[in-house]
Each structure stands twice: as C-alpha cells, then as structure tokens.
C-alpha cells in the first residue's frame, strides 16, 4: 500500500461511518413505523363491531394481514457488526493506514448487508400500510 493509495482514507472512513449511522437510524425509523401500524391494526381488529357485515369482515381480514406483515417488518434481524476484539487483536500493531483501510472495508461490507435488510423491511412496511388503508376503508364502508 502506497501513501498515494491512502491519501483520502480519512474522507472515505468518515463517509462510510456517516452512511452506517444513517442506515441504523433508518432501521430504527422503520421499526417504529411498523410498531405503529401493528398497534393500529390491532385496535381496528378489536374495535370493529361484530356484525353480519361482509365489509366489516373484510376490514378485519385486511387489518389482520397488516398486523402480520408489520410484525414481519418489525421482527428483529441480525445485522453486520464489526468484531472489535478481533480488530484489536489483529490490527493493534499494524500500520494505521492499513488498519483504517480494514475498518473501511468492514464498514462497507456491513453497509451492503444492512442495505438488503432495510429494503426488505421497507417493502413489508409498504404492504402493511396498504393493507391497513384497505382495512380502514372497508370498515368505513361497513359502518356507513
């Protein structure tokens, strides 16, 4: 590794850290939204009157789908973490630029693996929101 090859290493490290922080904040945001949808779906199921009305039954069914899908989005998933013990044991005596490069590479790998999980969570959340909207509409029609 040459000095020329690592001149921008600090800039790349800062950007990968910022991206990782943004992803983790997005993770938390999606989990919060999934929890809200789960709560509203549960409330809609519990508060919709039991009547011989196909619209109300359809609304409860859509709410149940929204609850199940939002639970799937909310479900905890593992995401890539850097093994700091391994980092210490392996790179404590290494050249600082080399160690920093390894950290950057690990954060890029973590970002890539987290991106796939975030996409899945976002898709599930969209399905849950759509189903909850359909549930609310069906219940409104059934109550009208």
BALOBA-1460 file (C-alpha; in Angstrom, 3 decimals):
// residues 144
<rec num="1" residu="x" x="0.000" y="0.000" z="0.000"/>
<rec num="2" residu="x" x="1.467" y="3.318" z="-1.009"/>
<rec num="3" residu="x" x="0.958" y="6.705" z="0.572"/>
<rec num="4" residu="x" x="-0.722" y="7.804" z="-2.647"/>
<rec num="5" residu="x" x="-3.175" y="4.916" z="-2.332"/>
<rec num="6" residu="x" x="-4.436" y="6.036" z="1.089"/>
<rec num="7" residu="x" x="-4.485" y="9.829" z="0.838"/>
<rec num="8" residu="x" x="-8.288" y="10.008" z="1.010"/>
<rec num="9" residu="x" x="-8.702" y="7.210" z="3.541"/>
<rec num="10" residu="x" x="-9.955" y="9.529" z="6.297"/>
<rec num="11" residu="x" x="-12.567" y="11.008" z="3.970"/>
<rec num="12" residu="x" x="-13.770" y="7.552" z="2.916"/>
<rec num="13" residu="x" x="-13.835" y="6.393" z="6.548"/>
<rec num="14" residu="x" x="-15.909" y="9.409" z="7.591"/>
<rec num="15" residu="x" x="-18.380" y="8.825" z="4.772"/>
<rec num="16" residu="x" x="-18.747" y="5.101" z="5.493"/>
<rec num="17" residu="x" x="-19.372" y="5.891" z="9.162"/>
<rec num="18" residu="x" x="-21.974" y="8.501" z="8.218"/>
<rec num="19" residu="x" x="-23.681" y="6.022" z="5.871"/>
<rec num="20" residu="x" x="-23.693" y="3.343" z="8.560"/>
<rec num="21" residu="x" x="-25.194" y="5.753" z="11.090"/>
<rec num="22" residu="x" x="-27.867" y="6.783" z="8.575"/>
<rec num="23" residu="x" x="-28.727" y="3.145" z="7.917"/>
<rec num="24" residu="x" x="-29.081" y="2.381" z="11.613"/>
<rec num="25" residu="x" x="-31.320" y="5.443" z="12.048"/>
<rec num="26" residu="x" x="-33.411" y="4.238" z="9.081"/>
<rec num="27" residu="x" x="-33.604" y="0.803" z="10.732"/>
<rec num="28" residu="x" x="-34.999" y="2.395" z="13.905"/>
<rec num="29" residu="x" x="-37.446" y="4.528" z="11.930"/>
<rec num="30" residu="x" x="-38.834" y="1.558" z="10.032"/>
<rec num="31" residu="x" x="-39.201" y="-0.412" z="13.258"/>
<rec num="32" residu="x" x="-41.090" y="2.487" z="14.850"/>
<rec num="33" residu="x" x="-43.463" y="2.755" z="11.889"/>
<rec num="34" residu="x" x="-44.039" y="-0.998" z="11.904"/>
<rec num="35" residu="x" x="-44.901" y="-0.820" z="15.602"/>
<rec num="36" residu="x" x="-47.415" y="1.964" z="14.985"/>
<rec num="37" residu="x" x="-49.064" y="0.025" z="12.153"/>
<rec num="38" residu="x" x="-49.182" y="-3.089" z="14.318"/>
<rec num="39" residu="x" x="-50.914" y="-1.106" z="17.068"/>
<rec num="40" residu="x" x="-53.462" y="0.485" z="14.740"/>
<rec num="41" residu="x" x="-54.211" y="-2.845" z="13.061"/>
<rec num="42" residu="x" x="-54.756" y="-4.478" z="16.449"/>
<rec num="43" residu="x" x="-57.024" y="-1.658" z="17.550"/>
<rec num="44" residu="x" x="-59.036" y="-1.851" z="14.333"/>
<rec num="45" residu="x" x="-59.491" y="-5.602" z="14.763"/>
<rec num="46" residu="x" x="-60.537" y="-5.231" z="18.401"/>
<rec num="47" residu="x" x="-62.824" y="-2.225" z="17.961"/>
<rec num="48" residu="x" x="-64.637" y="-3.197" z="14.769"/>
<rec num="49" residu="x" x="-68.106" y="-4.354" z="15.810"/>
<rec num="50" residu="x" x="-69.070" y="-7.967" z="15.318"/>
<rec num="51" residu="x" x="-71.910" y="-7.830" z="12.843"/>
<rec num="52" residu="x" x="-73.095" y="-9.885" z="9.935"/>
<rec num="53" residu="x" x="-71.494" y="-7.448" z="7.510"/>
<rec num="54" residu="x" x="-69.074" y="-8.613" z="4.819"/>
<rec num="55" residu="x" x="-67.363" y="-5.181" z="4.683"/>
<rec num="56" residu="x" x="-66.533" y="-5.334" z="8.374"/>
<rec num="57" residu="x" x="-65.270" y="-8.890" z="7.992"/>
<rec num="58" residu="x" x="-63.137" y="-7.799" z="5.032"/>
<rec num="59" residu="x" x="-61.816" y="-4.861" z="7.059"/>
<rec num="60" residu="x" x="-60.831" y="-7.149" z="9.935"/>
<rec num="61" residu="x" x="-59.137" y="-9.507" z="7.483"/>
<rec num="62" residu="x" x="-57.125" y="-6.662" z="5.930"/>
<rec num="63" residu="x" x="-56.226" y="-5.428" z="9.418"/>
<rec num="64" residu="x" x="-55.044" y="-8.915" z="10.362"/>
<rec num="65" residu="x" x="-52.876" y="-9.009" z="7.240"/>
<rec num="66" residu="x" x="-51.488" y="-5.572" z="8.111"/>
<rec num="67" residu="x" x="-50.701" y="-6.759" z="11.638"/>
<rec num="68" residu="x" x="-48.964" y="-9.920" z="10.439"/>
<rec num="69" residu="x" x="-46.922" y="-8.131" z="7.786"/>
<rec num="70" residu="x" x="-45.950" y="-5.284" z="10.115"/>
<rec num="71" residu="x" x="-44.869" y="-7.857" z="12.671"/>
<rec num="72" residu="x" x="-42.708" y="-9.383" z="9.946"/>
<rec num="73" residu="x" x="-41.186" y="-5.957" z="9.266"/>
<rec num="74" residu="x" x="-40.758" y="-5.305" z="12.984"/>
<rec num="75" residu="x" x="-39.242" y="-8.720" z="13.671"/>
<rec num="76" residu="x" x="-35.627" y="-8.349" z="14.874"/>
<rec num="77" residu="x" x="-32.994" y="-9.291" z="12.339"/>
<rec num="78" residu="x" x="-29.281" y="-9.628" z="12.731"/>
<rec num="79" residu="x" x="-27.149" y="-7.031" z="11.064"/>
<rec num="80" residu="x" x="-23.458" y="-6.970" z="10.460"/>
<rec num="81" residu="x" x="-21.252" y="-5.760" z="13.296"/>
<rec num="82" residu="x" x="-17.502" y="-5.358" z="13.347"/>
<rec num="83" residu="x" x="-15.796" y="-7.732" z="15.775"/>
<rec num="84" residu="x" x="-13.847" y="-5.198" z="17.806"/>
<rec num="85" residu="x" x="-11.968" y="-7.868" z="19.774"/>
<rec num="86" residu="x" x="-10.697" y="-9.341" z="16.508"/>
<rec num="87" residu="x" x="-9.848" y="-5.853" z="15.298"/>
<rec num="88" residu="x" x="-7.819" y="-5.142" z="18.420"/>
<rec num="89" residu="x" x="-6.039" y="-8.489" z="18.451"/>
<rec num="90" residu="x" x="-5.197" y="-8.433" z="14.767"/>
<rec num="91" residu="x" x="-4.523" y="-4.781" z="13.937"/>
<rec num="92" residu="x" x="-3.276" y="-3.084" z="17.117"/>
<rec num="93" residu="x" x="0.357" y="-3.209" z="15.944"/>
<rec num="94" residu="x" x="-0.432" y="-2.681" z="12.247"/>
<rec num="95" residu="x" x="0.290" y="0.400" z="10.184"/>
<rec num="96" residu="x" x="-2.506" y="2.922" z="10.955"/>
<rec num="97" residu="x" x="-3.416" y="3.364" z="7.286"/>
<rec num="98" residu="x" x="-3.660" y="-0.414" z="6.821"/>
<rec num="99" residu="x" x="-5.826" y="-0.811" z="9.941"/>
<rec num="100" residu="x" x="-8.057" y="2.069" z="8.855"/>
<rec num="101" residu="x" x="-8.423" y="0.511" z="5.419"/>
<rec num="102" residu="x" x="-9.548" y="-2.758" z="7.001"/>
<rec num="103" residu="x" x="-12.119" y="-0.861" z="9.089"/>
<rec num="104" residu="x" x="-13.389" y="0.923" z="5.980"/>
<rec num="105" residu="x" x="-13.680" y="-2.393" z="4.145"/>
<rec num="106" residu="x" x="-15.567" y="-3.940" z="7.074"/>
<rec num="107" residu="x" x="-17.956" y="-0.987" z="7.263"/>
<rec num="108" residu="x" x="-18.611" y="-1.167" z="3.534"/>
<rec num="109" residu="x" x="-19.435" y="-4.877" z="3.889"/>
<rec num="110" residu="x" x="-21.698" y="-4.076" z="6.849"/>
<rec num="111" residu="x" x="-23.433" y="-1.353" z="4.876"/>
<rec num="112" residu="x" x="-24.055" y="-3.694" z="1.943"/>
<rec num="113" residu="x" x="-25.546" y="-6.432" z="4.119"/>
<rec num="114" residu="x" x="-27.693" y="-3.954" z="6.067"/>
<rec num="115" residu="x" x="-28.985" y="-2.426" z="2.827"/>
<rec num="116" residu="x" x="-30.677" y="-5.697" z="1.839"/>
<rec num="117" residu="x" x="-32.382" y="-5.985" z="5.238"/>
<rec num="118" residu="x" x="-33.559" y="-2.370" z="5.036"/>
<rec num="119" residu="x" x="-35.053" y="-2.943" z="1.582"/>
<rec num="120" residu="x" x="-36.980" y="-5.973" z="2.862"/>
<rec num="121" residu="x" x="-38.255" y="-4.076" z="5.905"/>
<rec num="122" residu="x" x="-39.359" y="-1.156" z="3.719"/>
<rec num="123" residu="x" x="-41.214" y="-3.454" z="1.311"/>
<rec num="124" residu="x" x="-43.000" y="-5.226" z="4.145"/>
<rec num="125" residu="x" x="-43.921" y="-1.885" z="5.661"/>
<rec num="126" residu="x" x="-45.418" y="-0.711" z="2.354"/>
<rec num="127" residu="x" x="-47.543" y="-3.864" z="2.168"/>
<rec num="128" residu="x" x="-48.650" y="-3.398" z="5.784"/>
<rec num="129" residu="x" x="-49.568" y="0.258" z="5.175"/>
<rec num="130" residu="x" x="-51.536" y="-0.627" z="2.058"/>
<rec num="131" residu="x" x="-53.377" y="-3.403" z="3.876"/>
<rec num="132" residu="x" x="-54.165" y="-1.141" z="6.831"/>
<rec num="133" residu="x" x="-55.501" y="1.503" z="4.443"/>
<rec num="134" residu="x" x="-57.719" y="-1.105" z="2.780"/>
<rec num="135" residu="x" x="-58.873" y="-2.256" z="6.221"/>
<rec num="136" residu="x" x="-59.829" y="1.253" z="7.266"/>
<rec num="137" residu="x" x="-61.684" y="1.823" z="4.010"/>
<rec num="138" residu="x" x="-63.589" y="-1.469" z="4.264"/>
<rec num="139" residu="x" x="-64.553" y="-0.800" z="7.887"/>
<rec num="140" residu="x" x="-65.680" y="2.732" z="6.996"/>
<rec num="141" residu="x" x="-67.860" y="1.382" z="4.191"/>
<rec num="142" residu="x" x="-69.208" y="-1.319" z="6.501"/>
<rec num="143" residu="x" x="-70.115" y="1.181" z="9.187"/>
<rec num="144" residu="x" x="-71.715" y="3.642" z="6.759"/>
